[in-house]
């Protein structure tokens, strides 16, 4: 499947940030740093000038789950007493369809911020940081049906075809924009800390893709989301 323009831009921006970092590291020692932040992100920062810095960061997560519901065709017996006092044993049959559902999900984000210094003292620096980011996710769910415990001659093959094994894959790509106000200080010559508070805006145009054994379908979900964003982290300078 072809990559969307948003994905291509995200990959290009991240690669360019790494290239700039490598170039800066070879020229100006102390202007490049490894950034580790919370919520869990890892990135690099390049101090272009006294007032301008560029920071690229990303995150990644993977999850897996499995649920099993076995089929059952066991039977049970019960005693029924009639009005005249006689009894009979009634056998009740059971029938069910088992299913095993296994899911795997991968999510990741790539973001680029420009840090513009507002004020600076010997120990503290404040800045504003416009930011653009891309979030991408992929989830695959496999359904395996067990019909060994299903006994029902009433239904035909058309009914059983609804329970064929299948694999469902969903993908989503979302761009967001925002800005944050932050403050940073250097505790040691090559070790600093920072904190930020700002907002994120996610515009319309989310386009999730659904790929299944029956073919490719896609649906558009329009939304606008504005949310607060905060973070803290450390910077280790090279």
C-alpha positions in Angstrom: 0.0 0.0 0.0 1.3 3.5 -0.8 2.3 5.8 2.0 0.2 8.9 2.5 1.7 12.3 2.3 1.5 12.8 6.1 3.6 9.6 6.6 6.2 10.6 4.1 6.5 14.1 5.7 6.8 12.5 9.1 9.6 10.2 8.0 11.4 12.9 6.1 11.2 15.3 9.0 12.6 12.7 11.5 15.4 11.7 9.1 16.3 15.4 8.5 16.4 16.0 12.3 18.8 13.1 12.8 21.0 14.4 9.9 21.1 17.9 11.4 22.0 16.4 14.8 24.9 14.4 13.4 26.2 17.4 11.5 26.0 19.6 14.6 27.7 17.1 16.8 30.7 17.0 14.4 31.0 20.8 14.5 29.9 22.3 17.9 30.4 20.2 21.0 27.8 20.8 23.6 25.0 22.0 21.3 23.5 18.6 20.8 21.7 16.6 23.4 19.8 13.3 23.9 16.3 14.1 25.3 14.4 11.6 27.5 10.9 12.8 28.5 7.8 11.8 30.3 5.3 10.6 28.9 7.7 8.1 27.4 9.5 9.8 24.5 13.1 9.7 23.3 14.6 12.3 20.9 17.4 14.6 20.1 17.9 18.4 20.4 20.0 20.7 18.4 20.8 24.3 19.6 21.0 26.2 16.3 21.7 29.6 17.9 21.4 31.3 21.2 17.7 31.7 20.8 16.6 28.8 18.5 16.7 25.1 19.0 15.1 22.1 17.1 14.0 19.0 18.9 12.8 15.8 17.3 11.2 13.1 19.5 9.2 9.9 19.1 7.5 7.1 21.0 6.6 3.4 20.3 4.4 0.8 21.9 3.4 -2.8 21.1 0.7 -4.8 22.7 -0.8 -8.3 22.3 -3.8 -10.2 23.7 -5.5 -13.5 23.3 -9.0 -14.7 24.3 -10.2 -18.2 24.1 -13.8 -19.4 24.4 -13.9 -23.2 23.7 -16.9 -24.9 22.1 -19.1 -27.2 24.3 -21.5 -29.9 23.3 -21.8 -31.6 26.6 -25.3 -32.8 27.8 -27.0 -32.9 31.2 -29.9 -34.9 32.7 -32.8 -33.9 34.9 -35.8 -35.7 36.5 -39.3 -34.5 35.6 -42.3 -35.5 37.8 -45.8 -35.6 36.2 -49.1 -34.8 38.0 -49.9 -38.5 38.5 -46.7 -39.0 40.4 -44.7 -40.8 37.7 -41.2 -39.5 36.8 -39.1 -39.5 33.7 -35.4 -38.6 33.0 -34.9 -35.9 30.4 -31.6 -35.4 28.6 -30.7 -31.9 27.6 -28.1 -31.4 24.9 -25.7 -28.5 24.7 -24.2 -26.8 21.6 -21.9 -23.8 21.2 -19.4 -22.3 18.8 -15.9 -21.7 20.2 -13.7 -18.8 19.1 -10.1 -17.8 19.7 -9.4 -14.1 19.2 -5.8 -12.9 19.0 -4.9 -9.2 18.6 -1.6 -7.4 18.0 -1.3 -3.6 18.1 1.6 -1.3 17.2 1.5 2.5 17.8 4.1 5.2 17.3 4.4 9.0 17.2 7.0 11.3 15.6 7.1 15.0 16.6 9.2 18.0 15.7 9.4 21.2 17.9 11.1 24.5 17.4 12.2 26.0 20.8 12.3 29.8 20.8 14.0 31.3 23.8 12.0 34.1 25.6 14.1 34.9 28.6 17.5 33.7 29.9 19.3 34.0 33.1 22.4 32.2 34.4 20.3 29.3 35.7 16.9 29.4 34.0 15.7 29.7 30.4 12.1 30.1 29.3 10.9 29.3 25.8 7.9 28.7 23.6 7.8 25.6 21.4 5.5 25.3 18.4 5.1 21.6 17.5 3.8 19.3 14.7 3.4 15.5 15.3 2.1 12.5 13.6 0.6 9.4 15.3 0.4 6.1 13.5 -1.2 2.8 14.6 -1.8 -0.6 13.2 -3.9 -3.4 14.7 -4.4 -6.9 13.5 -7.1 -9.2 14.9 -7.3 -12.9 14.0 -10.6 -14.9 14.7 -10.4 -18.7 14.6 -13.7 -20.5 15.1 -14.2 -24.0 16.5 -17.4 -25.6 15.2 -16.8 -29.0 16.7 -19.2 -28.4 19.5 -22.0 -27.0 17.3 -24.8 -29.4 16.5 -27.8 -27.9 14.8 -29.2 -29.4 11.7 -31.8 -26.6 11.5 -29.3 -24.2 9.9 -27.6 -24.7 6.6 -24.1 -24.0 5.2 -25.0 -20.3 4.6 -25.2 -19.8 8.4 -21.9 -21.6 9.0 -20.1 -19.4 6.5 -20.6 -16.5 8.9 -18.1 -18.3 11.2 -15.2 -18.7 8.8 -11.7 -17.9 10.1 -10.7 -14.3 9.3 -8.1 -11.7 9.9 -9.0 -8.0 10.3 -6.4 -5.2 10.1 -7.0 -1.5 10.9 -4.6 1.4 10.2 -4.8 5.0 11.2 -2.6 8.1 10.6 -3.3 11.4 12.4 -1.5 14.7 12.3 -1.7 17.2 15.2 -0.4 20.7 15.9 0.3 22.6 19.0 2.5 24.8 21.1 3.9 24.8 24.6 5.5 27.1 27.1 8.5 25.6 28.8 11.3 26.3 31.3 14.7 24.6 31.4 17.8 24.7 33.6 21.2 23.1 33.5 22.1 21.2 36.7 25.5 20.1 35.5 27.8 21.0 32.6 26.2 18.3 30.4 22.9 17.6 32.3 19.7 19.6 32.2 16.0 19.3 33.1 12.9 20.9 31.5 9.2 21.1 32.0 6.4 22.2 29.5 2.7 22.9 29.4 0.7 23.6 26.3 -2.0 22.3 23.9 -2.5 20.0 21.0 -5.0 20.5 18.1 -6.0 17.5 15.9 -8.0 18.7 12.9 -10.5 16.9 10.7 -9.4 14.3 8.1 -8.7 11.1 10.1 -8.9 8.3 7.6 -8.8 4.8 9.1 -8.4 1.9 6.7 -10.0 -1.5 7.4 -8.5 -4.5 5.6 -10.3 -7.9 6.0 -10.5 -11.2 4.2 -13.5 -9.9 2.3 -11.6 -7.0 0.8 -10.6 -3.4 1.4 -13.0 -0.8 2.8 -12.3 2.7 4.2 -14.4 5.1 6.1 -13.8 8.8 7.1 -14.3 10.0 10.6 -14.4 13.7 11.0 -13.3 15.2 14.3 -11.7 18.2 15.9 -9.9 17.8 19.2 -8.1 20.3 21.5 -6.3 18.9 24.5 -3.8 20.0 27.1 -0.3 18.7 26.8 2.4 18.6 29.5 5.7 16.9 29.9 9.0 16.9 31.8 12.3 15.5 30.8 16.1 15.5 31.0 18.7 16.5 28.4 22.1 14.9 28.2 24.5 17.1 26.2 27.2 15.6 24.1 
